[in-house]
Amino acid sequence: MYFFLYILIAALGIGLGMYLAPKGGTFLNTQSLTKNKRKRQILTLFIDQEEITNNDVESLLKVSDATATRYLDELEKEGRIQQIGTKGRSVYYVATEPQNS
């Protein structure tokens, strides 16, 4: 008797959870919006300065070195910035498209 009661409660819980769960991958959409916002913030650095560094991005976004590098790499692959230099402290980035002020 109790077995069926447990099954019924579990089924109701699962059904209610599925009904109330966010639809359409809300978490992934939020991540994508945050990433795009941060990339726009990086591009706004070019309004005031012609060259930016990884450290500039770290300071602006309050992120780690690896995260700043990842954002810069994505912007470079999109063709929006260009890396000058290959390694170390001499590396900086320039915009490949004009930035609106």
C-alpha positions in Angstrom: 0.0 0.0 0.0 2.7 2.5 1.0 4.7 1.5 -2.1 2.0 2.9 -4.4 1.7 6.1 -2.3 5.5 6.7 -2.7 5.2 6.1 -6.5 2.3 8.6 -6.7 4.2 11.2 -4.7 7.4 10.7 -6.8 5.4 11.0 -10.1 3.7 14.2 -8.9 7.0 15.7 -7.9 8.6 14.9 -11.2 5.6 16.2 -13.1 5.5 19.4 -11.1 9.2 19.9 -11.6 9.0 19.5 -15.3 6.1 21.8 -15.5 7.8 24.6 -13.5 11.2 24.2 -15.0 12.4 27.0 -17.3 11.8 26.4 -21.0 14.2 27.1 -23.9 17.5 26.8 -22.1 17.3 30.0 -20.1 20.7 29.4 -18.4 22.5 29.1 -21.7 20.8 32.2 -23.1 21.9 34.2 -20.0 25.5 33.0 -20.4 25.5 34.1 -24.0 24.1 37.5 -23.2 26.7 38.0 -20.4 29.5 37.0 -22.8 28.3 39.4 -25.5 28.0 42.2 -23.0 31.5 41.6 -21.8 32.9 41.6 -25.3 31.1 44.9 -26.0 32.7 46.3 -22.8 36.1 45.2 -24.1 35.5 47.0 -27.4 34.5 50.2 -25.6 38.1 50.3 -24.2 39.2 51.3 -27.8 37.2 54.5 -27.6 39.7 56.0 -25.2 42.9 54.1 -26.2 44.3 52.7 -29.4 45.9 49.7 -27.8 44.7 47.4 -25.0 46.4 44.6 -23.1 45.2 41.5 -21.4 45.7 43.3 -18.1 43.3 46.0 -19.2 40.6 43.5 -19.8 41.3 41.7 -16.4 40.9 45.0 -14.6 37.8 46.1 -16.5 35.9 42.9 -16.1 37.4 41.7 -12.8 38.2 38.3 -14.4 41.2 36.0 -14.4 44.1 36.1 -16.9 42.7 33.0 -18.7 39.2 34.4 -19.0 40.5 37.7 -20.4 42.6 35.8 -22.9 39.6 33.7 -23.9 37.5 36.9 -24.6 40.3 38.5 -26.5 40.8 35.3 -28.6 37.1 35.2 -29.4 37.1 38.8 -30.5 40.2 38.1 -32.6 38.5 35.1 -34.3 35.5 37.3 -35.0 37.9 39.8 -36.8 37.0 42.7 -34.5 40.5 43.0 -33.0 44.1 42.1 -34.0 46.8 40.8 -31.7 50.2 42.5 -32.1 53.1 40.5 -30.7 53.3 36.9 -30.0 54.0 36.3 -26.3 54.4 37.9 -22.9 54.3 41.5 -21.9 54.8 42.9 -25.4 51.4 41.6 -26.6 48.7 44.2 -27.1 45.5 44.4 -29.2 44.2 47.0 -31.7 40.7 47.3 -33.1 40.2 46.3 -36.7 36.9 48.3 -37.0 36.2 51.9 -35.9 34.6 52.2 -32.5 31.7 54.7 -32.1 32.1 57.2 -29.3 
